[in-house]
Amino acid sequence: MGNQDYKRFNKALSTNQKLWENWTPINVNSKFYGVKTFKEGRSTLPKIDVDALGNVTNKTLLHLQCHFGMDTLSWARLGAHVTGLDFSAAAIAQARQLANELQLDANFVHCNLYEALEHIGEQFDVVVTTA
């Protein structure tokens, strides 16, 4: 990647990150995400994903681009040992708060996807990302 390409990439990444920092509190409080029903036990995982992965009990699972962690925590509810990764500090803070409130064991890492190997020093049985 040339120097100009690198600068454009970094600017785009920074702009996107700022956008998600601002969207996190909006998303947490939106009806679309349904945090209230999630707290009551609703899973956010599509059936096709759950069926494709099968039993995740005691498997280590890394969820890339986890936002504020509801999918990650849904995997934890299914018995996986989960780590969620996101580049938004606000999203990771919210994910940690949600895990703590629900008393779910989960690790959340704040970094961008391209630096994941620098921040996570373990291997995983499953790596997922969701839309």
Buried (B, 14 or more C-beta within 10 A) or exposed (E): EEEEEEEEEEEEBEEEBEEBBEBBEEBBEEEEBEBEEBEEEBBBBEEEEBEEBEEBEEBBBBBBBBBBBBBBBBBBBBEBBBBBBBBBBBBBBBBBBBBEEBEBEBBBBBBBEEEBEEEBEEEBEBBBEBE
